[in-house]
Amino acid sequence: MKSIHNIISLIRKGYQRKDNFIKTTYQYNLQSKSFQEENLFIFLNILIKEGFIRGYRYCKELNQVTVYLKYESNGNQAITSITIISKESYRKCITTKVISQNRLGVGSTYVLSTILGLKTRHEARRLNLGGEVICTIR
């Protein structure tokens, strides 16, 4: 999840600077490279699907990801708040019961790490899955 936490921090900083895009280079451990890359791209695809970013581009030769930030027509940023919940020192897990009772904040997108990979709260609810809360996005 380290690469996801890094991209979250970069997105936050990019919005603070009013950038149109952010670039980052990753140096992966060869043994876990495909797993971290896969989770990073799943996370970015969730952000696209939920309407928080315009898209991304991955240059394999440079091992570089460019994320295109999204702004509304009035100039406001698409992401007003993005908060990392689970960290290496603290893991926050929720059960299917908590998700199905909708005790989580309304209007927020929760990204969960489940046994089937990264899912939004709504996808986890539909699949009857619990998991570790990675971040919340508004």
C-alpha positions in Angstrom: 0.0 0.0 0.0 3.0 2.2 0.2 2.7 3.2 -3.5 -1.0 4.1 -3.0 -0.1 6.3 0.0 2.6 8.0 -2.0 0.2 8.8 -4.9 -2.4 10.1 -2.4 0.1 12.5 -1.0 1.1 13.6 -4.5 -2.5 14.2 -5.5 -3.1 16.2 -2.4 0.0 18.4 -3.1 -0.9 18.7 -6.7 -4.3 20.1 -5.9 -2.8 22.5 -3.4 -0.5 23.9 -6.1 -3.4 23.9 -8.7 -1.4 21.6 -11.0 -3.1 20.0 -14.0 -1.1 16.8 -13.6 1.4 15.1 -11.3 4.3 12.8 -12.2 5.9 10.2 -10.0 8.6 7.6 -10.5 8.5 4.3 -8.6 11.3 2.0 -7.7 9.8 -1.4 -7.0 11.1 -4.4 -5.3 11.4 -7.1 -8.0 9.5 -9.7 -6.0 6.5 -7.5 -5.3 6.6 -5.3 -8.4 3.5 -6.7 -10.2 1.4 -6.7 -7.0 2.1 -3.1 -6.2 1.7 -2.0 -9.8 -1.6 -3.8 -10.0 -3.0 -2.2 -6.8 -1.8 1.3 -7.9 -3.6 1.0 -11.3 -6.7 -0.5 -9.7 -6.7 2.5 -7.3 -6.3 5.0 -10.1 -9.1 3.3 -12.1 -11.3 3.7 -9.0 -10.5 7.4 -9.0 -11.4 7.7 -12.7 -14.6 5.7 -12.3 -15.7 7.8 -9.3 -14.9 11.0 -11.3 -12.0 12.3 -9.1 -9.3 12.3 -11.8 -9.3 12.7 -15.6 -7.0 9.8 -16.2 -3.4 8.6 -16.0 -0.6 7.4 -18.2 2.1 4.8 -17.3 5.5 4.9 -19.1 7.0 1.5 -18.5 10.4 2.4 -19.8 10.8 5.2 -17.3 8.6 3.4 -14.7 6.7 6.7 -14.4 3.0 7.4 -13.8 1.4 10.7 -14.8 -1.9 11.4 -13.1 -4.2 14.1 -14.7 -6.1 16.0 -12.0 -9.7 17.0 -12.5 -11.2 20.4 -11.8 -14.9 21.5 -12.1 -16.0 24.1 -14.6 -15.9 26.8 -11.8 -12.2 25.9 -11.0 -12.9 23.9 -7.8 -11.0 20.7 -7.4 -12.8 17.4 -7.9 -11.3 16.0 -4.6 -12.0 18.3 -1.7 -10.6 15.8 0.9 -8.6 12.6 0.7 -7.6 11.0 3.9 -5.4 7.9 4.5 -7.1 5.7 7.1 -5.0 2.5 7.4 -1.3 2.9 7.9 1.5 0.4 8.6 1.2 1.2 12.3 -2.6 1.1 12.4 -5.0 -1.0 10.4 -8.7 -0.1 10.3 -10.9 -3.0 9.1 -14.6 -3.0 8.7 -17.1 -5.9 8.4 -19.8 -6.4 5.9 -22.3 -5.6 8.7 -20.9 -2.1 9.1 -20.9 -1.5 5.3 -24.5 -2.9 4.9 -25.8 -0.8 7.8 -24.4 2.3 6.0 -22.7 3.6 9.2 -20.0 5.1 7.2 -20.1 8.8 6.2 -22.6 9.7 3.5 -21.2 11.4 0.4 -17.7 9.9 0.8 -16.0 7.3 -1.3 -14.3 4.6 0.8 -11.6 2.5 -0.8 -11.2 -0.9 0.8 -8.6 -3.6 0.4 -10.6 -6.9 0.3 -9.8 -10.5 -0.6 -10.8 -9.7 -4.1 -8.5 -6.7 -4.4 -9.3 -2.9 -4.0 -13.0 -2.1 -4.0 -15.1 0.9 -3.3 -17.6 0.7 -0.4 -20.5 0.2 -2.8 -18.7 -2.6 -4.6 -17.8 -4.3 -1.3 -21.4 -4.0 -0.2 -22.7 -5.5 -3.4 -20.2 -8.4 -3.1 -20.8 -8.8 0.6 -17.2 -8.2 1.5 -15.4 -6.5 4.4 -11.9 -5.3 4.4 -9.2 -2.8 5.4 -10.1 0.8 4.8 -7.3 2.4 2.8 -8.7 5.9 2.4 -11.7 8.1 2.2 -12.3 10.6 -0.6 -14.7 13.5 -0.9 
